Amino acid sequence: MGTRLPPSAQFLELPVSDAVFSRPAGSDPSRNMEPRQPPEAREPGPGAETAAVPRWEEAKTFYDNLSPKKKPKSPKPQNAVTIAVSSRALFRMDEEQRIYTEQGVEEYVRYQLEHENEPFSPGPAFPFVKALEAVNKQLRELYPDSEDIFDIVLMTNNHAQVGVRLINSINHYDLFIERFCMTGGNSPICYLKAYHTNLYLSADAEKVREAIDEGIAAATIFSPSKDVVVSQSQLRVAFDGDAVLFSDESERIVKAHGLDRFFEHEKAHENKPLAQGPLKGFLEALGRLQKKFYSKGLRLECPIRTYLVTARSAASSGARALKTLRSWGLETDEALFLAGAPKGPLLEKIRPHIFFDDQMFHVAGAQEMGTVAAHVPYGVAQNPRREKQSLGAQ
């Protein structure tokens, strides 16, 4: 069936004088063929010109909508800031995971096939991914030919047959995710370096630990206990300091010798930069994209904002943290030193799309206040048995 045109898009029948072609009834068609002079042309009535414009605009809009919208081109992985997200981080798959755990992979795949036209509900990483795409939109407007943007990869050990439902869900929410890695039950960790991954988010803590062990920035993401509205126009990312941006050097001293010794150590080493932690590279990538907005005079309107939210005390140990960032050529837009106070209430005011911390009790406190929090399993605060093993191997 052809496309039906609106009235304004149809060709108009132009009136002509019937004296030009008509003849008297019953006359010989070979006679009287000379046309009479047409009536004198008249000026169009008032408002005719303005009335015609909306009709043609309506027709143009109609035809424009017939053309498929061109999607932006995916960047080369080595040029982009690559964010790998697992399917259970991006979407809520609680029922599907229950079936997999209780009934096995065959029943799980069968259930997914039966429901492949039902989109998944958004998961904890969904607002973060939407914010990444909002930043990309502005970057493409400012730098049409640049590939230095966020590139999102769906990284999952799902069977390829489940991919149809994932694709349907991504299209349903109009997400721009073109790269998939579906490993059919095998761990996807070995593919992260091939995708030049800058950050890996998953709901599977064991896979996150594997990624951290491979030197890849990674975190286990958790859903908040309540829904909180986050910014649609500005990406907000909050980081803990020690064992996240920085190494766990200082936390080791706290655990081994207590706070007083820690304060002495930080004062004595104030001008010595801390070693980097697992997410230093991700902050660096965010800073690089921020500078693209700054160079256009858009520092105050920059759609990326970063936060340092640390339990350190500003007076006794804050200077070393800030000087370390400076030595790396990095900065955060805001630095919040809480001196051991809970982080949840402050995060509720910031409303970040994601908050990274190495301590599960800080992650839990953030969750309670409605923040999407991600646990970074790195450093001395993690599994004591693994820590003792690593110390004994030195």
N, C-alpha and C positions, 0 to 999 in steps of 0.2 A: 504494500500500500504506500502510495506517495505521501510526502509531507504536506499537510494541509496548511495553506498560507492564511495569515490573518487578512482581514479586509484591506488594511493599509498597505500590505505587501503585494496585492494583486495589481495587474496592469489596469490602468484607468481607461475606460472607453471615451475617446475624445469626440465631442459633438461636432458634427459638420453640417453645413447648410444643406437641407434636402433639395434646394434649387440646383445644386451642382449636378446631382445624378438623377433626379426624378423627372418624369414626363407626364403629360396628361393621360388619363386612363383611356385606353383604346387607340391611342395614336400610334403611327408607324414608327417603329424603333429606329428606322434609318433617317427619320426627320427630327427636327427640333433637338439635335444633339448639342447645339451650342449652349454652353452654360451661361446662366445669368450671373451678374456680378454678385459676389457674396456681400452680406451686410457689413457695414463699417465695424472694424474691430473696436471693442470697448475695453476700457481699463478695468482690471479686476476690482471687485468691491473691497471695502475696508476690511482688514483682518485676514484676507485670503492668504497672503504670504506667510503670516505667523501661524495660521492654521495648518499649512502644509508641512512646516518643519517638524512638529511632533509626530506626524504620520510617517514621515520618512525615517525619523529616529527610531520609531517603534519597529519599522520594518528592518532596519539595520541591526537592532538588538536581537530580533528574531533570528536573523541569519547568523549572527555571531555566536548565538547559543547552539546552533546546529553543529559548529565546528568543535571537535574534541579539544579539551584544554591540554596544552603541551606541558608535560612534567619536566622539572629541571633535570639536567644531566647529573648522574652520580659522579663524584670526584674519584680520582685514583686514590686507593687506600694510603699510599705513602705520602700523599700531599694533604690528607685530611686529618682531623681529630676524630679518631674512630672510637665509638662507644658500642661495645658489645653487650647486648641485653638478652637474658634468657627469657623463654616464653612465659615462665611462671613469675618472672619479675614484671614483665610488661602487662600480663593479663592475669585475672583471677582464675585459677584452675583447681580450686579446692576439691570439688566433686570429682573431677577427672583424676586428681592425684589419689583420692581415696579409692577409686576403682582400681587404679594401677597397683596400689599397695595391697589391697585386699583380694583382688580377683586376677591379677596378672596382666601381662602385656597384651595378650590376644583380646581379652574383654575390653581393655582400655582402648585399643585401636578400633574395635567394633563400635564402641560408644562414640568415639570421635567422628567416625564416618557417618553414623546415624544423625549426628547433630552438626554436621559441617556447615550447614547454612544458618546456624545460630551463632552470632558473634559472641566472643568472650566478653566479660565485663572488664573494665580497666583495672589493672593491678597497681602496686605501689610505685613502679617506675614510670607509669603512664604520664603523669603531669610533668615529670622531668623530661621525657622524650618530647612532649608537646612544646615545652619551653626551648629545647634545643632547636626544634624546627622553626620556632618564631625568630630566634637569633639568625638562623640560616637565611630566612627570608630577607632580613635587613642587610645581611652581608652580601647577598646576591644583588640587591639593589645598588649598594655602594661599589661593589667590585664584581661586575658581571662575569669577568673572565677568570676569576680566582677560584682555586679548588681548596683553599685554606678555610674550610668550613667543617661543621660536624657531619660525620657519616655514621649512620646507625646500622648495626648489623644484628640480626636476630640469630642468636647462638643457642641451639637447643639439641639435646640428645633424643628428641622425638623421632619417631619413624616418619619417613617421607610422606606416607599416606595422610598423616595428620596435618601436613603442610597446607592442604586445601582450606581447612578451617582457619588456620593462622592467616593465610592470605586473605580470606574473606573478611576476617576481623580487622586486619590492617586497612583494607579498602573501605570497610564500613566506617571507620573512624577517620578516613582520609589522611592516614599517616604515610610519610614518604620513606618507606623501608624497602629497598630493592635487593639488599644482600641478605641471604639466608644461609645458615649452616645447620643442616639437620643430619645428625650422625647415626641415627638408627640404633640407639642404645649405648654407643660408645661415648666416652668422655670427649667433649668438644675442646678441651683445654689445649690440645696440641695444635689447634688451628688458630689460636689467638694471635700468636706471633706472625703467622702468615698474613693475617688481616691488619697487621701493624696496630694492634689494639692499644689505645691509651687508657681505657677504663673498662672493666668487666663487672657487670652487676648480675647477680644471680640470687635465687632463693635457696640454693643448695650450698650449705656451708662447707661441705667437703670439697666441692669443685672450686670454691673461692680460695680455700687453703692451698689447693694444687696450683692455682694461678699465682698466688703470692709467692709460693716456693719457686716458681719459674721466673720471678722478677717482674710480674705483670701487676699493675695497679688493679685491685679488685676488692669487692665488698659484698657482704650478704645483706640484702635489702629486706626491710620489714615494713609491713603495713601499719599505719598509725591506728590508735585506739578510737579515734574520732576523726570525722572529716573536717578539714580546715581549708578555706578558700585560699589559693596561692595566686601569685601574679600571673597574668596571661601575656604580659609584654616584657617582663624582665626575668632572666634566669638568675636564680639565687642559690648559691652553693656555700655551705658552711663546713668548715674543717676544724677538727681538734688539732692540736699541735704535736705533742710527743707521741711517737709511734704511728703517726698518720702522715703529717708533712715532714716531721723530723724523725730521726732515729729514736730508739728507746733508751739511749745512753743515760738520760736524766732519770727516767723511771727506774732503771736498774739501781741507781744510787739511793733513791727513795726506799725501795724495797729492801735493800741490803743494809742501809745505815740510818734511815729515818729522815724526816723533813729538815731538821737543823743542819745535818751534814749536806743535804741537797742544796739548801740556800747558800751555804759556804762555797760549795762547788760551783754553783752558777755565777756567783759574784766573782770568783777567781778566774773563771773562764768566759766572762761576759763578752770579750772580744774575739773569742774563738768560735767560728760557726759550727753549729751542730751538723752531724752527718745527715744526709737526706733520708726521708722515710718513703714508704711505698707510694704515696699519692703526691709527692713533690712534682713529678712529671705532669700530672693532670692539672695542677695549679699553674704550672708553667705554660701549658697549652691554652688554658683559659686566659692567662695574662697576654699571650701573643694575640689572641683574637680581640681582647679588649683594646690593645694598642691600635688595631685597625680602625676602631671607632674614634679613638683619641686623635689620630692623624687627620681625621676629617672634622676636627673641632667639636666632637660629640661626647666629650668626657662626661658631662653631666647627664646626657641622655643615653649613655651606654646601656645596652640591654643585658649586660652581664655584670653581676655584683657578687663579690666574694667576701667571706667572713672568717676570721680566726676566732674560735670560741674555745678557750682553754681554761683548765682548772688552775693554771699558774697564777701566782700573785704578781701584779704589775711591778711593785716596788722592789721585790726581792729577786724575781726571776724573769720578769717580762722583757727586760732590755735584751737579753741574749736571744730570745725568740725573734724579736723585731730586727736585730742586727743580722741574724742568720738569713732572714728573708732578703734583707738589703744586699747582703754579700752575694746572693744568688741572682740579683737583679729582679727580684719579685716583690710584690706587695699584695696585701689584701685591702679591700675598700674599708673594712671595719675590723678592729681588733678588740675583743672583749675578754678581759682577764677577770675570772670569777673567784679566784682565791679559795677554791674548794666548794663554792656554792653550787646548788643544782643548776644544770644547764637548760632543763625543760622550759621554765617560765620565760627565759630570754629568747629561746628559739621560737616560742609561741608568738612573740612580738616580731621576730625577723620573718617568719613564715618562709623558710627556705624550701626549695623543691627537693633537696636532699641534704642530710647532715651526716658526716663521717666521723666515727669515733672508734677507738680500739677497746673501750671498756663497755661491757654489756650493760652495766647498771646505768651508764649515761644514755645508751641506746634505748633502754626501757623507759627512762625518764622522759626522753624526747617523744617516744611513742605515745605516752600517756597524755601529752599536751597537744597531740595532733600533728606531730612532725614525722615525715617519712625519714627514717633513720637507717643507716647502713653500717654494719660492723666490719671493721678492718682487722682480721686475725693476724696481728703482727706484734712481735716483741714479747717482753718479759711478762706482761699481764695475761698472756694466753696460757695454753696447757702447760702446767708446771712440769709434767713428766717429759714433754718434748724439750722444754727449756733446759732441764737437767742433763738430758742426753746431749744437747748441742754444746753445753758448757764442758761436759766431760770429754767431748771429742776435740776440744781445742788444744 
